[in-house]
């Protein structure tokens, strides 16, 4: 009986460790199920030039949503706080009352105050999107 409990406990522990390791290797998509209809408001803050743009156009919000759907985050990594360059930060408010702040600072992504490693392409798309919106103003 004691041996059976030990084996079950060991299996659960190994599965838990494998889950954590695989999530760090393959990453997670925090906004994979987000749809544009869930977003009540969205704004972009771009540094430099320290400008804020409120998104009112439904097509722009849909494009932002598509970009956020692609974002993959890996392990938390605060070394991104020491980088220099342009930051494009999107703040979205959802119908559920949640507010999320997503900042692209390649190859890092700030999500609600935490810094994560991320893939280059989605971050670059968010940066390009922010600059295009800013230039259209």
Residue, then its C-alpha position, 0 to 999 in steps of 0.5 A: x500500500x505504501x509503495x503504491x502511494x509512493x509511485x502515484x506521488x512520483x508520477x504526479x510530481x514527474x507530470x507536474x515538472x514536465x508540464x512546467x518544462x514544456x510550457x517554458x519550451x513551447x510557450x503560451x499564447x495568453x490572448x489566443x482566444x481574444x476576439x475584437x468584439x470583447x474589447x471595449x477600449x484600446x489605446x497605444x502608448x509609444x515611447x519615443x515619442x511619448x505619444x498616446x493614441x486611442x483606437x476608435x476604428x473597429x478595423x484597427x482594433x481587429x488588427x490589434x486583436x489579430x496581432x495579440x492572438x499571435x503573441x507567444x510568451x516564454x519564461x519570465x525574464x526581467x533582463x528586458x527591463x534593461x534594454x533601450x529602444x522603442x516601446x509600443x504598449x497597448x492597453x485593452x479593456x475587455x467587456x469582462x472588466x479586465x484591463x491588460x497592458x501589453x508592451x512590445x520591446x523585442x525580444x521581450x514582452x511586458x504583460x501586466x507588469x511582468x517581463x517575458x521572453x517572446x518571439x520576434x515576429x509578433x513583437x515586431x508586428x505590434x511595433x509596426x502597427x503602433x508606428x503606423x497608427x501614430x503616423x496616421x494621426 
